[in-house]
Amino acid sequence: MESESSRKSKRVFDSEGASMMVKELRVAYDSGKTRSYEWRTSQLKALLRLTQEKEKEIAQALHSDLSKSETEAFVQEIKDIGEPETFQHLSFFYLNYT
């Protein structure tokens, strides 16, 4: 069972803590640390194009590093990159990309 002193030393996330976190996040956002929606989607699109353009090189690296055959690399690692399920949690991106 926890002692009273250990319970007191635990940090509680209350409205004051939430307020401080929001302030910190706003400072980070206002500083330009975060990027715009357009920038983030352009980066995802570029990553998708890169993987499609460099499919052979990716398969060769998988063979070199993990001894995967080209077929195994494609089936297990490469083919799903452009599939809708890959970006399901990013539906805004997939809908804008296709």
Secondary structure, DSSP 8 states (H G I E B T S, - for coil): ---HHHHHHS----HHHHHHHHHHHHHHHHTT-S--HHHHHHHHHHHHHHHHHTHHHHHHHHHHHH---HHHHIIIIIGGGGSGGGGGGGHHHHHHH-
